[in-house]
Amino acid sequence: MKIHPIGIAETASLTAGATTLNKAQQVLVQNTSTDGRYIHIEQVDASPARIASFYLQANQSVLVRKDYEDEIFASTGAAGTGAATDVLFTKTAFYA
């Protein structure tokens, strides 16, 4: 996989710690845990509304495309509960 990172990896745990990653559209998500984690995307307006989520296996990475204004975060629970500070998010650019 080829990626072009354009930001520093950061954590985003729970909805309170959700981030747009400086309005990233493409995000490299890296689960550094030995356990699976849930990744959530929220559409932000007056109150955040979760629009997508998926389970990421232990020690796996995936590229996620989201809208610029959408926030992303990780959790240990499917409902978005349980802190998950062992997932890293990096803003990336499209790469040919």
Secondary structure, DSSP 4 states (H G I P E B T S, - for coil): ---EE-S--B--BTGGG-B-TTT-SEEEEEE-SSS-EEEEEEE-SSS-EEEEEEEE-TT-EEEEE--TT-EEEEESSTTS-S--TTEEEEEEE---
